[in-house]
Amino acid sequence: MPIHVRANPGDYAEACLLPGDPLRAKYIAETFLSDVVQRNGERGMLGFTGTFNGKPVSVQSSGMGCPSAAIVIEELVQLGVKKIMRVGTCGGLQADLTIGDLIIALSATAADSTASHYVLGEPHAPTADFALVHEAVHQAKHLGKPVRVGPIVSSDIFYNPDTDQAGRWSDRGILGVEMEAAVLFTLGALRKIQTGCMLLVSDVIVEGEFLRISDEEMRKAVDEMTELALHTVTS
């Protein structure tokens, strides 16, 4: 039995959503899944398994940052999970993004050392599984959900003292900044599983006045992202 995701092989479905927030994992399980069973509560890292449209699927919280996410991802792999879709939030890095927009990540620049440790410091481009990206775009069109597809960056710091860094990322075409996808994509490559990442824009951090998403806007955006993610991983 893994140390932090205290479950047995077979307790988790092969397809799993990965929010950072334990309460979001609980919300997703209770709102979208049927026949739900809680599989983990160790350290408050809530995990559940149920069904969506009759197909088995799990949801497991990862915590904040690549180090925490790496532990959870490694242990999910030990338990037999083969497809992981991160569902989270990000800071928007392009001026034409608005609060609540949905991003499907193609790649995640590793502005965090965790992914670098896994590849022994060698150059590496953490990249999402193309089949998952393709299916997510297909499902988004089918469901009538507009999405942006492109690169993101995974940072190891939330309150960044480098106030100009967001602008430099923006100039390089990066859509959003979050804290977990780079190690998810790296472990996907190393452990031979499918990994993807969907992010809703919770604030836009370049140009103009800083605005944060409201609780009601967040709930609506999370529902739309979760529906898309579930259709993607169970298709």
C-alpha positions in Angstrom: 0.0 0.0 0.0 1.4 3.4 -0.9 2.3 5.8 2.0 0.1 8.8 1.1 -2.6 7.4 -1.1 -3.6 4.6 1.2 -5.4 2.3 -1.1 -5.0 -1.0 -2.9 -4.6 -1.8 -6.6 -8.1 -1.8 -8.1 -9.5 0.8 -5.7 -8.8 3.5 -8.3 -10.1 3.5 -11.9 -7.6 3.6 -14.8 -8.8 7.1 -15.5 -8.4 9.8 -12.8 -9.0 13.5 -12.5 -6.4 15.4 -10.4 -7.5 18.7 -8.8 -5.2 20.3 -6.3 -7.9 21.1 -3.7 -9.2 18.1 -1.6 -12.6 19.9 -1.3 -12.8 20.2 -5.0 -12.1 16.5 -5.3 -15.0 15.9 -2.9 -17.2 18.3 -4.8 -16.5 16.6 -8.2 -17.2 13.2 -6.7 -20.5 14.2 -5.1 -21.7 16.3 -8.0 -20.7 14.3 -11.1 -20.1 10.7 -10.1 -22.4 7.8 -9.3 -21.8 5.0 -6.8 -19.0 7.0 -5.1 -16.6 5.4 -2.7 -14.0 7.4 -0.8 -10.6 5.7 -1.4 -8.2 8.0 0.5 -8.2 10.5 3.3 -4.6 10.3 4.4 -3.3 13.8 5.3 -6.5 15.2 4.0 -5.7 14.2 0.4 -9.2 13.1 -0.5 -9.7 10.6 -3.2 -12.8 8.9 -4.6 -13.9 6.4 -7.2 -17.3 6.2 -8.9 -18.8 6.1 -12.4 -19.6 8.7 -15.0 -22.1 7.7 -17.6 -21.6 4.1 -16.4 -17.8 4.2 -16.8 -15.4 3.9 -13.9 -13.4 7.1 -13.0 -11.6 8.4 -10.0 -10.7 11.8 -8.6 -7.8 12.4 -6.3 -6.5 15.7 -4.9 -2.8 16.4 -5.4 -2.1 19.3 -3.0 -0.2 22.4 -4.1 3.0 22.4 -6.1 5.0 19.9 -8.1 6.6 18.1 -5.1 3.2 17.2 -3.6 1.7 16.4 -7.0 4.7 14.1 -7.8 4.1 12.0 -4.7 0.4 11.6 -5.5 1.0 10.8 -9.2 3.7 8.2 -8.4 1.4 6.5 -6.0 -1.6 6.6 -8.4 0.6 4.8 -10.9 1.5 2.2 -8.3 -2.2 1.6 -7.9 -2.8 1.1 -11.6 -4.0 4.5 -12.9 -3.1 4.9 -16.5 -4.7 8.2 -17.5 -4.5 11.4 -15.4 -6.2 14.7 -16.3 -5.3 17.6 -14.0 -8.2 20.0 -13.5 -7.1 23.2 -11.9 -6.8 27.0 -12.0 -4.2 29.3 -13.4 -3.2 32.9 -13.7 -3.9 34.1 -17.2 -0.8 35.5 -19.0 -2.4 36.9 -22.2 -4.4 40.1 -22.2 -7.1 38.6 -24.4 -7.9 36.0 -21.8 -10.8 36.7 -19.4 -11.8 35.2 -16.0 -13.4 31.8 -16.4 -11.8 31.0 -19.8 -10.7 27.4 -20.2 -7.2 26.4 -21.3 -6.1 23.0 -22.5 -2.3 22.7 -22.0 0.0 21.4 -24.8 3.2 21.8 -22.8 4.3 23.1 -19.4 7.6 25.0 -19.0 9.2 23.8 -15.8 9.9 26.9 -13.7 10.2 24.4 -10.9 13.1 22.0 -10.0 11.0 18.9 -9.4 10.6 17.9 -13.0 14.3 18.7 -13.6 15.3 16.3 -10.8 13.4 13.5 -12.6 15.4 14.0 -15.8 18.7 14.5 -13.9 18.9 18.1 -14.9 19.0 17.4 -18.7 17.0 19.6 -21.1 13.4 18.3 -21.3 10.1 19.7 -22.6 7.2 18.4 -20.4 4.4 17.7 -22.9 0.8 16.5 -22.6 -0.3 13.3 -24.2 -1.5 14.2 -27.7 -4.4 11.7 -27.7 -5.8 13.4 -24.6 -5.4 16.9 -26.0 -7.0 15.9 -29.2 -9.9 14.2 -27.4 -10.4 17.2 -25.1 -10.6 19.6 -28.1 -13.0 17.2 -29.8 -15.2 16.9 -26.7 -15.1 20.7 -26.2 -16.5 21.2 -29.8 -19.1 18.6 -29.2 -20.2 20.2 -25.9 -20.0 23.7 -27.3 -17.3 24.8 -24.9 -14.8 27.4 -26.1 -11.2 26.5 -25.2 -7.7 27.9 -25.7 -5.0 25.4 -26.5 -1.3 26.1 -26.0 1.7 26.2 -23.6 1.6 27.0 -19.9 4.2 27.3 -17.2 4.5 25.5 -13.9 6.0 27.8 -11.2 7.4 26.8 -7.8 6.3 30.1 -6.2 2.9 31.7 -5.8 3.8 35.1 -4.4 6.5 35.8 -7.0 9.0 38.6 -6.0 10.0 38.9 -9.6 7.2 41.2 -10.7 8.3 41.3 -14.3 8.4 37.5 -14.8 4.7 37.2 -15.8 5.3 39.7 -18.6 8.3 37.8 -19.9 6.3 34.6 -19.9 3.5 36.4 -21.7 5.9 37.7 -24.4 6.9 34.1 -25.1 3.3 33.1 -25.8 2.6 31.2 -22.6 -1.1 31.2 -21.8 -1.2 30.7 -18.1 0.8 29.9 -14.9 0.1 27.2 -12.4 2.1 24.9 -10.2 1.7 21.2 -11.0 1.5 20.3 -14.8 5.3 20.1 -15.5 5.9 17.2 -13.2 2.6 15.6 -14.3 3.7 15.6 -17.9 7.2 14.5 -17.0 6.0 11.5 -15.0 3.5 10.7 -17.7 6.5 10.2 -20.1 8.6 8.4 -17.6 5.9 6.1 -16.3 4.3 5.5 -19.7 0.8 6.8 -18.8 -1.4 9.4 -20.5 -1.4 12.8 -18.9 -3.2 16.1 -19.6 -4.2 19.3 -18.0 -7.2 21.6 -18.1 -7.1 25.0 -16.4 -9.7 27.7 -15.8 -8.4 31.2 -15.6 -9.0 32.5 -12.1 -7.3 35.9 -12.6 -5.4 37.7 -15.3 -2.0 38.9 -14.2 -0.8 40.9 -17.1 -2.0 44.4 -18.2 -4.6 46.4 -16.4 -6.2 46.0 -13.0 -5.8 42.7 -11.1 -9.2 40.9 -10.9 -10.0 37.7 -9.1 -12.8 35.3 -10.0 -15.8 35.3 -7.8 -17.0 32.3 -5.9 -20.1 31.9 -8.2 -18.0 32.3 -11.4 -15.6 29.8 -10.0 -18.3 27.2 -9.3 -19.7 27.6 -12.8 -16.3 27.4 -14.5 -15.3 24.3 -12.4 -18.5 22.6 -13.4 -17.9 23.2 -17.1 -14.2 22.1 -16.9 -15.1 19.0 -14.9 -17.8 18.0 -17.4 -15.3 18.3 -20.3 -12.6 16.5 -18.4 -14.9 13.6 -17.5 -16.1 13.2 -21.1 -12.5 13.3 -22.2 -11.0 10.6 -19.9 -13.9 8.2 -20.2 -14.3 8.4 -24.0 
